[in-house]
Amino acid sequence: MLTIQRSIPIPRIGLSKLINYILFVGENPGVNCSTVRSNGLDIGKGRGDITRFFERIGIITVDDECNIELTEMGRVLFNALNTDLYLAKILMHLLLYSELPHYRLLIDTVSKEGSMDIKELRDKVNQRMRELSPTAWLNDVAFKALIGLAVDLDVIEVVGDRVSMKHVASVSECIRRSIVILGGQRILRFDDLSNCLRQVFRNLDNASLINGISDCVEPVMAPNPVNARSAYLKVIDEDCVVKRIINTVLKTPFSPD
């Protein structure tokens, strides 16, 4: 079950500023919020919108004196930014999809609906958010910020007023397509998930993948080495499934095609 929090700050800036922030903190571990701000790398009051945003999605830690350090995942992202921008974009997309429900709803809506008008997309995302939490919504500024990030990350494209998916084989798309409703229950087709993910990450280990989600699902037909297509799992907590799958993928040695 997705949990929508209205208090999550979504920075009103593009991907380049987020990248510069990560690079600066990675090169200056323990740097203070005031130094980050004085270098023009944050906006807003207090700790700043980018600092709070990155802390919320698990890229940085901030102590009581507002000293900032990268988390383990933040360091993975920092290293990717210094070696492979394509990989860094994949990582950022997966982190946003896993940790920011607003972003996940936006991406899933475009994925399910196909090409659609940008105003219609905002209406559908807000409708879905209200179904999850009656008091939650995306205002125009936050919506445009998320659209901008998804475009910069090469996940969606905007042509005129139309929005459509750009990478149909992304990890988030693999997850969405592998969860279906059967008999009123949400079922994860593990073989479909594995086959889709392996198109992007050839080194992915099925045992790690299924062990990672073991407490988020219940077996309907358990997987076995003879017939992988017998892997049908009842989803107990979809949010848990998404996060565990993405965590497993992020720990996999990358071999993107």
N, C-alpha and C positions, 0 to 999 in steps of 0.2 A: 504494500500500500504506500503510495507516494504521500509524503508529508510536505505541504506547502507552507513556507514561512514568509510572511510579508516583510520581515525585517531584513532579509538578505540584501545587502547593497550590491547593485549591478553597476559597475563603473561606466560612465558615459563616454568611453573612449574606445579607440580601435586596438587591434591586436598588437601593433608595434609598440605601444606604450606598455602593455602588459609584459611583452618580451624584454624590453629595456629594464623594467623593474626587476624581473627575475635575474637577468644577467648582472645587474648592479649588486643585488643582495648576495648572489652566488660568489661574486668577486670580493665582497666585503662582509663576510659572516659576522653577525652581531651588530651590524650597523643600526644606528638609532633612527626612529621614525622621523625625527627632525632633520636629520641629514638626508634621508630619502626625499623629504619634502623640499628641502632647500635646493636639491638637484633637479627639481621639476618633475619628479617621478610619481607623485601622488596628488590626489585632489580631495576636496571635501574637508570636513572638520575632524578634530580629534585624531584618531589613528589614521584617518584617511580612508576613502572608499576602496582603493586598490588593496591596501593592507588588510582591511577587514574582509574583503572579498577573497583574497588568497588564503587568509587564515581559515575562513569558512570552508573552503574546498580542499584544505589540507596540503597546500603548497609551502606554507611558512608557519613558523611558531613565533609568538610575540610574548616577551616576558613582562613583568609588572612595570619595568622602566622603559618599555616600548623599544627594546632591542630585538632585532629581527634576524632569524636564521631560517634557512631552507630545511624542510623536512626531508626524509629519505626520498619521497616521491618528487619533492622540489628539486633535489640534487639530480635525480634521473632526468628531469625535464631540463635542468640547466646544462647537463652534459650533452643532451640531444641538441639543444640550441647551438652548442658550439661545434657540433659535428654533422648534424643531419636535420635540416629544417623540416623536411617532409615528415620524418619520424616525430619531431617535436610537435608538429601540428596534430598528428594522430593522437599523441599522448594528451595534449590539451583538450582535444575534442572528447576523448574518453573520460577524462577527469570531470569536465563540465557535465557530460551526459550522466555520469554516475552520481555526482554530488549536488547538482543544481536542477531540481525538479522542473523549474520554469523552462530551462533549456531543453530538457528531455521531452517535455510536452510539445514544444515547438518542433523539434526534429521529428518526433513520432507522427505529429499531425501532417507535416509535409510528406513524410514517407507513405502514410496511409492514403492520403487524399490525392497525391500526385500534384501536378502543376496547378496552382491556384492563385487567385488574386490576393495581394498582400493584406488588404483590409479584411478580407474573408478569413485569412489565416489568423490574424489577431483576434477576430471575433470567436473563432473556433477554439483557440488556445484558452481564451478567457472563459468560455463556456465550460470547457473541461476543468479548468481550475476551480470554478464555482461549484462544480459537482463534487470536487474533493474537499473544498473549504469555502463556504458561502461568503466569507469576507475577503478572499484572496483575488487579486487581479494583477495584470501587467499594464502599467500606464504606457503612454505612447513613447516616452523617452526610454524606459527600460526595454520595451519591445524592440525599438530600433537598435538599441545597444546589442541585444541578443542576435538580431538579424545580422548586424555588422560583424559580430564575432564568428557566426556560422559561415558567412561568406568568406571572411579572411582565412578561415580554417579549411576552406575548400569542401565544405560539407553540403552547402546549398548554393544555388545561384539565383540572382534576381535579374530578370530581363524586363525592362519597363516596369509594369506593376505585377508581374507574374513571378512566383517563387516556385522552385522545383529542386529536387534532390540532385546533387552532383555526383556523389560517390554511393552507388546503390549497394556496394559490397563492403561498406564500412562495418566495424564491429557492432555498433549500435543497431544497424539494420539487420545484421545476422541475428541478434537477440530478439528483435521485434518479430521477425518473420518466423522464428522458431517456437514462439509461444502462441498457441491457438486455443480457441474455446470449443470444447467438446462436452456435450451433455451438461452444459452450464458450469463446467469447471475449466480453469486455465491449465493447459497441458503444455509442458516443454518437450519438444521432439529433439532429443539429445543428438541423434545422428545428423539431423538437418543443421543444428547449431555447429557441431564439430566440423562438418564438411564445409560450411560457409566460412568459418573462422580460419580454416586451414588454407583457404585461397589467399588469405592475407598473411597469416602467420604459420609458416610451414613447420616450425619447431614446437607447436603447441602440443602438450601432452594430455591425452584424454583422461588419464587417471587423475591428474592434478585438477583438471577442469571439473570432473564429476565429484571428486572429494570436496572441492571448494564449495559446492552448492548443496552438500548432503543434508544440512540442517535447514535448508530453505525449501526443500521439495520432499514429496513422498513417492515411492515407486508405484507406478501403475503396472508397467512391465519393465523389469529391471534390465539394465544393459548386461551383455555378456560377450566374451571374446569371439564367440562363434557367429553371432548375429547382432551386429551393432544396431540394426534397425528395430530391435526390440526395446530400445531405450525410450520409454514414454514416462514422464515424471509429472505428477500433480504439483502445481505451484502453490506453496503455502503462503509465501511472501514474495511478491514480484520484485519489490525494491531490493530485498536481500539477494535475490537471484541476479539481478542486474549488477549490483556492486561486487558480488563475489566473482562473477564471470570476468568483469573488467579487471579486478585485482589480479586474477590468474593470468589474464592476457598481458597485463603490465609487467608481470614478473617473468614472462617468457622471453628468451633471447630472440631478438627481432630479426626476421628475414622477410620484410615486406617485398612483395613483387613490384 
